[in-house]
Amino acid sequence: MKLLVTGGAGYIGSVVAAQLVEAGHQVTVLDDLSTGHADAVPPGARFVEGSITDALGVLPGMDGVLHFAAKSLVGESVEKPGLYWAHNLGGTLALLDAMRTAGVGRIVFSSTAATYGEPERSPVLETDPTRPTNPYGASKLAVDTALTTFAGLYGLAAVSLRYFNVGGAYTAKDGQVYRERHAVETHLIPNVLAVALGGRDALSVFGTDYPTPDGTCVRDYIHVADLARAHLLAMEACSPGEHKIYNLGNGTGFSVQEVLSVCREVTGHEIPAVVRERRPGDPAVLVASSEKIQSELGWKPEHPSVREVVADAWSVLPR
């Protein structure tokens, strides 16, 4: 298939683009490089520098779109909510209109577990209430709503994948390495590894009095290679007139303390940690149920161990 990957110069988008190229698809990456990197576009993919509002110029002839272009910092979304609504929702609506004009009827959307807010139970099901607690999650949920509308009104074939915590690195068949390189890093594992490399003095652990086995928050971690593979399955599973939603996670929770211990073992560094107060809105446990995508699409994580996620991320970091 001929596929457009918006945000394909970013961390997850570049891994998906690389797997699409390896699978024999013709891939075009559209990215404005505001947070992505041109050298992350996989060899064999065509690269167009531009915004998703420019998508109409590259959509004709495409069979589908995998949409990753988004603003994704929770804290920034609270400070600049208009930016997130304009980019995440407004930009996606412009993309959907361009798809209709160009006659492109399939889309796989990069959604988020932030649409659930603070869930009442764990593991979280796709049928659980969506109550986002920040503009980032709210803007992503609004896109999910728009996709349902476009599917019902115009016959769009859409799939939303709601990620939990993503980590690790991917080495393509040609040897190209794809890893996290965020200017502002908010994810736990790369922040722990940054301490091991000497880029930070210590890891901040926000709260050790949660109702969990060791008192720290428990989260679901999924390897980026497993996550990317789900996008390829989702593109094949798109059905006209339907908007399907799937959670993506391991289904197993790991606490902050467990992740920290694994990072110490993998790196051989002490990695000092400083305990701080809880952050408002942090649930004690947040784990995905991925039973739906496993039963309907046959997906399952091939790298279920958090050790693999950490080891792969550590192995490709520049020393």
N, C-alpha and C positions, 0 to 999 in steps of 0.2 A: 504494500500500500504506500501511497504518497501521504506523508504525515507532517503536520506542522507542530513543533514543540515550542510553545511560548515560555520564556524564562529558561530556555535550555542551556544557558551558560551558567546557571546556578548549580548548587550542590546536587539536589535531587533531580532536577531537570536534565543535567548533563549525564547522569548515570542512566536515566531512562533513554535519552537520545542515543547513548552508546549501545545499550542493549537492543534498541530498535535497529540501528545500523547493522549490528551483528546478526540480527534475525533476517536481514535482507530487505528491510524497508527503505524507501527513499525519504530521507529526513531533511527538513528545513528547520533551522533554529531561528526564532525571532526573539531578540533580547536587547534591551536598551543599555545594558552593562552598568546600570546604576548600583547593582549589588553582585552581578555575575562577572565572569572572567572570560575574555575571548579565547584564551588558550584551553578553556574547559570544553569548548565545542568539539565534539569528537571528529576525528578525521573521517572523511566520507560523508559528512553532513554539510549541507549548504548553510552558510551563516548570513543572516540579514540583521544589521543593527537598526533597531527601531522599537517603537512602543507598540503595545497591543492595539492602540487606536489606529495604527498604520497597517493592521492585518489584512485589510481588503486588497492591498497590493500584492500579497503573497498567497492568498487563499485559493484563487482559481486553480482548478485541477487537483486540489487536495481531496483525500478520502476521509480525513479526520483530523482532529486537533487534540493535543494533550496540553492542558493549560496549567502552567506553574507560575506564571508571572503574577506576583503579588507583593504587597508590603506585609511583613510578617513579624514585627517586633511588638510584643504586647504592651510594653511600657510606652513606646512611641505612639501607639494607637490611642492610649489614654491622653497623652499630651497633644496629639494632633488627630483627632477623630475625623475631621473633614478630609484629610489626606487619605485615610484608609477607606472611607466611603467612596471618595472620588476614584481612587485607583482600583481597589478590589471589586467594588460593585459597578461603578460607572465604567471602568475599563472593560470589565467582562461583558456588560450589556452592549458596549460598542462592538466587542468581538463577536457576540452572538448575532447581532444585526448584520455584521459583515459576513458571517457564515451563511446566513439566509440569502444574502445577495449573491454570494458566490456558489450557492448550491451545495454547501458542505454540511452533512447531516449527522456527524458523529463527534462527540466530545467526551474526554475523560478529564475530570476536574480534580485538582489537588485541594481537597478540603482539609478539615482539621478536627481533632478531638476537642478543641476549644469551643466548638459549637455546643457541647454538652454543659459547659460551665462547671459547676460543682455537682457531679452526679450523686444521686441518692444511694446507688449501689455499685458494686464492682464484682465481676467484670461488667462493662457497659455494653448494652445492646443497642442496635440501630433504632429500635423502637422506643428507647428511653427518651424522656423529655429533653428538649434542646433549650437551654437557658444560659446563653453566653454571658460572661461577666465583664467583658471588655469589648471595645469597638472592633478589634481584630477578629475575634470569634463571631461577633454580630455581623460583620461584613461578609464573612465566609458563609454564614448561615443564610444570609440574604441571597447570595449567589445560588446556593442549593435550592432555595425557593424559586428563583428565576428559572433555573433549569427544569424544575417540575412544570412550571408554567409553559415554557417553550416546548417541552415535550408534548404536553397536552394540546396546545394550540396549533403547533406547526409540525408535529411529528418528529421532533429532534430525538436522536438516540443519545442518551446521556448517562454517564456513571460518575458518581462522586465517591472518592476514596478518603475516608477520614483517618488521618494518621495519628498515632500516638508518638512516642519519642523515637526519633530516627538517628542512627549512628553508624559508625564504621566507614570503610572506604571500599572502592571497587577498582579492581585491576582488570582492564579489558583484555580481550584475546590478543590485541596488538601491543600490549604492554603499557598502554596509556593508563595513568592513575587518576582517579577522581576522588576528591576528599573535601571535607568541610574547610572553607576559607572565608568565613563571615567576618566583615569588618567589625561588627558588634556581635560578639558571641554570647548567646544566652543558654546554650545547651550544656548539660552537666558534664558529659564525658570529655568534650574538647576543653572545657574549663579545668577539669582535673588534670588532664594531660599537659595543659599549659603550665600548671604549677610544677609538674615533673620536669619540664624543659627549662624552668627558671624564669618563665615569662610573668609569673605571679608569685607572690610571697606565700599565699596559703589559699585553700579553698574555703569559701563561706558555706557553712551548713546551716540552713534556715530551719531551726526547730529540731529538738531531740526528744520532745514529749508527746509525740503523736501516738495514737492507739495502734501501734504496729509492733512487731516483735522486737525491734531495736530502737524504736522511738523516732526514727526518721521516715520521711515520706517514701512511699512505694510507688514506682512507676513502671510502665511497660516499655521495653526497648526492642526495636525492630531493626534488623540489619538493612542498610540502604539497598543492597543487592536484592534482597527478598522483596522490599517495597517496590523497587523498579519493575521486577518481574510481574507483580500484580497489575501494573499499568498495561502491560502488553496483553495480559489475559482480559482485562477490562475492555480494551479497545475491540477485541474480537467479540466480546459479549454484548456490546451495545445493541439495543433493540429499538427500532423506530417507534416513537410515541411513548417510550418508557424512560423514566429517570430512576436508576437504581443507586442505592447508597450502601456502601460497605465500610465497616471498620477494618483497620489494618494494625495488627499488633501481634505480639507473641502469645498473648493470653496468659503470660506469667509475669508476676511483678518482682522487681528488684529494688531494695531500699537504697537510699543515698549512701548509707554506710556500706552496704554490700558492693555497690559500684566502686566506692572509694577503695575498699579492700582489694578488689580485683585489679584496679588500676595500679595499686602499689605492687602487687605480685607481678603483673605483666611488665611494668617499667623498671622494677628494682629500685625505685625511689621511695623515700619516706612519705612524701606528699603531706605536709602539715595541713591541718584543718582547724578552722575557728568556728565555734558555735555562735550563731546569732539568733535573734528573735524570729519567730514565725513570720512569714510573709502573708499579708491578708489574701484570702481567696485560694490558698494552697490546700487542696483536698489531701486527706491522709493517704488514701489509696486511689490510684487511677490506672485501671487495667482494662484492656479491650477484650471483648469477645469477638473473635474472628470466625466463629462457626458458620456464619452466613456465607462469606466468600469462600470458605473451604468447601462447603457443601454444594454451592451453586457454580463456582468457577474452578474448583479443584486446586485452589492455591493453598499452600502451607509453607511456613517458614523453614528454610533449609539451614539457617544459621540461628537456632533458638537460644544459644548460650550468649549471655552478656560478655563472657570472656572473648568470644570470637569478635564481637563488635569492638571491644576495647583493643584487642590485639591487632586487628586490621587497621584501625585508626592510628594506633601508635606506630605501626611498621612503616607507614608512608610519610610520617611527619619529618620535615627537614631538621637535621640536628645542627 
